[in-house]
Amino acid sequence: MTCVASVEHHDAIVVGAGIIGAACAHALTRDGLRVLVLEAGSPASGATSAGMGHLVVLDDSPAQLALTALATTIWRAVASELPLEVEHDPCGTIWIAADESELELVHAKHRLFAQHDIASEVLGPLELAGLEPNLRPGLAGGLLVPGDGVVNPPQATRWLLERARAAGATVREGHRVDRIGANTVHCGDEVLRADVIVCAAGAETPRLVPELPIVPRKGYLTITDRHPGFVRHQLVELGYLAHAHTMSAASVAFNVQPRAGGQVIVGSSRELVGWDASVDERMLARMLARAAEFIPSLASMQMVRRWIGFRPATPDKLPLIGAWPATAGLWIAAGHEGLGITTSLATAQIVADLVAGREPPIDASAFAPARYTSPDPHRATFAPHRPTSAQ
Ligand SMILES: Cc1cc2nc3c(=O)[nH]c(=O)nc-3n(C[C@H](O)[C@H](O)[C@H](O)COP(=O)(O)OP(=O)(O)OC[C@H]3O[C@@H](n4cnc5c(N)ncnc54)[C@H](O)[C@@H]3O)c2cc1C
């Protein structure tokens, strides 16, 4: 008599319990699937734990605008369900125009947002100073986007996983996936089968799906001691998009956030240095100097903690959401760079809709992972940044 080892079978397996995996698990359980989440470490231990938690509409491309607008709409819709520890704050964003030329960008953004029914308000210098008195005098104005907000990313992830568990999902921590095959997941000697496998392994996704050009994009954040009311909105310089866009050089931008307990998170930086987690004091100093150009008193405030995270970046600055045609049953939800907290709920809705054969609420074709199935000589590639002693 031959003995056949039993192989576990699930409706869906989600690989990775960052905010993207947690949101996907939750969305799939809502559709009645029996979901297993496999997490190599503990939930939210990757980029999610390092994220700032800014929920923001960004307009670098039409696809990004559609995804972030959908995402912020969903966050507002669930806001009343979020427990206190998620620290949801509908504080809005103010995009700061340093001079008259940037004020033109403010008006262009205002017009674009109006075309997409996204509320925004142009601020003159006096209105800006009235809303945020700690900004330096002499700034030209800004754009207030009241529908943006802030959450605590690890807590939001735990909330999503709790809801998934309540709907029948199982979460296995300390469970690293070694390989994904057709409808199968391999963890050491263990083989698990599923109709649907969602790879949400963040910047580690290429270890499981080597064709995908996701790379870690390093970023620093620091946090001050408590100064309640010091800033009242997420404040971002208008040059932020250009900084997020520059893939070949290390860059910093003014980006500060009020936290629920009165602390202020100060960012941000971007570098392509692989998984190098060492602290470069010069990069941190550059980032803080940029922040002090907008809020001079930040220079004398105590920074009580600093940390590093690795954003999962793609060459075309769009995430990968959808089926992976090369492997039966495999779906990708990864590569969200600096927008994964914002776009988590929209990503999960798109994944659940595509899996169920429903039309997603926005055109998801720009996010299709299939754009990376065949080599394209014109495809954008990364130019890793090598720090030099001059920086
Ligand atoms: C400094 C910084 C600031 C940011 N600020 C913001 C912001 O203000 N707003 C915003 O929207 N976004 C922000 N982001 C981006 C956001 O944090 C990320 O886009 C998001 O967290 C990505 O989530 P993820 O679930 O895809 O990846 P991760 O959080 O990295 O999760 C992936 C998970 O998969 C697990 N895993 C990996 N490989 C395996 C395997 N083989 N088997 C099992 N499990 C595996 C990992 O352990 C990890 O827990 C910021 C990021 C950084 C670094």
The ligand as an SDF file (V2000), in Angstrom:
LIG
                    3D

 53 58  0  0  0  0  0  0  0  0999 V2000
   10.5650   56.0450    5.1770 C   0  0  0  0  0  0  0  0  0  0  0  0
    9.2540   55.6230    4.5550 C   0  0  0  0  0  0  0  0  0  0  0  0
    8.1570   56.4780    4.5880 C   0  0  0  0  0  0  0  0  0  0  0  0
    6.9560   56.1000    4.0100 C   0  0  0  0  0  0  0  0  0  0  0  0
    5.8710   56.9320    4.1120 N   0  0  0  0  0  0  0  0  0  0  0  0
    4.6860   56.5590    3.5440 C   0  0  0  0  0  0  0  0  0  0  0  0
    3.5510   57.4050    3.6530 C   0  0  0  0  0  0  0  0  0  0  0  0
    3.5800   58.4520    4.3090 O   0  0  0  0  0  0  0  0  0  0  0  0
    2.4070   57.0270    3.0150 N   0  0  0  0  0  0  0  0  0  0  0  0
    2.3310   55.8730    2.2950 C   0  0  0  0  0  0  0  0  0  0  0  0
    1.2860   55.6170    1.7120 O   0  0  0  0  0  0  0  0  0  0  0  0
    3.3930   55.0330    2.2130 N   0  0  0  0  0  0  0  0  0  0  0  0
    4.5600   55.3560    2.8070 C   0  0  0  0  0  0  0  0  0  0  0  0
    5.6470   54.5410    2.7020 N   0  0  0  0  0  0  0  0  0  0  0  0
    5.5590   53.3480    1.8500 C   0  0  0  0  0  0  0  0  0  0  0  0
    4.9210   52.1870    2.5740 C   0  0  0  0  0  0  0  0  0  0  0  0
    5.4670   52.0240    3.8650 O   0  0  0  0  0  0  0  0  0  0  0  0
    5.1290   50.9300    1.7170 C   0  0  0  0  0  0  0  0  0  0  0  0
    4.7500   51.1610    0.3780 O   0  0  0  0  0  0  0  0  0  0  0  0
    4.2740   49.7840    2.2650 C   0  0  0  0  0  0  0  0  0  0  0  0
    4.5210   49.6070    3.6400 O   0  0  0  0  0  0  0  0  0  0  0  0
    4.5670   48.5040    1.5010 C   0  0  0  0  0  0  0  0  0  0  0  0
    3.8170   47.4940    2.1360 O   0  0  0  0  0  0  0  0  0  0  0  0
    4.0070   45.9800    1.7080 P   0  0  0  0  0  0  0  0  0  0  0  0
    3.0180   45.2160    2.5150 O   0  0  0  0  0  0  0  0  0  0  0  0
    4.0000   45.8540    0.2350 O   0  0  0  0  0  0  0  0  0  0  0  0
    5.5040   45.6400    2.1290 O   0  0  0  0  0  0  0  0  0  0  0  0
    6.1080   45.2870    3.5580 P   0  0  0  0  0  0  0  0  0  0  0  0
    5.5580   46.1310    4.6320 O   0  0  0  0  0  0  0  0  0  0  0  0
    7.5890   45.2720    3.3970 O   0  0  0  0  0  0  0  0  0  0  0  0
    5.5530   43.8290    3.8240 O   0  0  0  0  0  0  0  0  0  0  0  0
    6.0400   42.6940    3.1460 C   0  0  0  0  0  0  0  0  0  0  0  0
    5.9730   41.5550    4.1440 C   0  0  0  0  0  0  0  0  0  0  0  0
    6.2910   40.3520    3.4610 O   0  0  0  0  0  0  0  0  0  0  0  0
    7.0680   39.5490    4.3080 C   0  0  0  0  0  0  0  0  0  0  0  0
    7.8290   38.6300    3.4720 N   0  0  0  0  0  0  0  0  0  0  0  0
    8.8180   38.9370    2.5920 C   0  0  0  0  0  0  0  0  0  0  0  0
    9.2660   37.8360    1.9990 N   0  0  0  0  0  0  0  0  0  0  0  0
    8.5440   36.8090    2.4900 C   0  0  0  0  0  0  0  0  0  0  0  0
    8.5490   35.4110    2.2720 C   0  0  0  0  0  0  0  0  0  0  0  0
    9.4160   34.8390    1.4080 N   0  0  0  0  0  0  0  0  0  0  0  0
    7.6740   34.6310    2.9570 N   0  0  0  0  0  0  0  0  0  0  0  0
    6.7880   35.1910    3.8300 C   0  0  0  0  0  0  0  0  0  0  0  0
    6.7570   36.5090    4.0940 N   0  0  0  0  0  0  0  0  0  0  0  0
    7.6180   37.3010    3.4170 C   0  0  0  0  0  0  0  0  0  0  0  0
    7.9460   40.5370    5.0670 C   0  0  0  0  0  0  0  0  0  0  0  0
    8.4260   39.9840    6.2740 O   0  0  0  0  0  0  0  0  0  0  0  0
    6.9970   41.6980    5.2680 C   0  0  0  0  0  0  0  0  0  0  0  0
    6.3270   41.6380    6.5190 O   0  0  0  0  0  0  0  0  0  0  0  0
    6.8550   54.8580    3.3310 C   0  0  0  0  0  0  0  0  0  0  0  0
    7.9410   53.9910    3.3380 C   0  0  0  0  0  0  0  0  0  0  0  0
    9.1330   54.3570    3.9430 C   0  0  0  0  0  0  0  0  0  0  0  0
   10.2790   53.3950    3.9530 C   0  0  0  0  0  0  0  0  0  0  0  0
  1  2  1  0
  2  3  1  0
  2 52  2  0
  3  4  2  0
  4  5  1  0
  4 50  1  0
  5  6  2  0
  6  7  1  0
  6 13  1  0
  7  8  2  0
  7  9  1  0
  9 10  1  0
 10 11  2  0
 10 12  1  0
 12 13  2  0
 13 14  1  0
 14 15  1  0
 14 50  1  0
 15 16  1  0
 16 17  1  0
 16 18  1  0
 18 19  1  0
 18 20  1  0
 20 21  1  0
 20 22  1  0
 22 23  1  0
 23 24  1  0
 24 25  2  0
 24 26  1  0
 24 27  1  0
 27 28  1  0
 28 29  2  0
 28 30  1  0
 28 31  1  0
 31 32  1  0
 32 33  1  0
 33 34  1  0
 33 48  1  0
 34 35  1  0
 35 36  1  0
 35 46  1  0
 36 37  1  0
 36 45  1  0
 37 38  2  0
 38 39  1  0
 39 40  1  0
 39 45  2  0
 40 41  1  0
 40 42  2  0
 42 43  1  0
 43 44  2  0
 44 45  1  0
 46 47  1  0
 46 48  1  0
 48 49  1  0
 50 51  2  0
 51 52  1  0
 52 53  1  0
M  END
$$$$
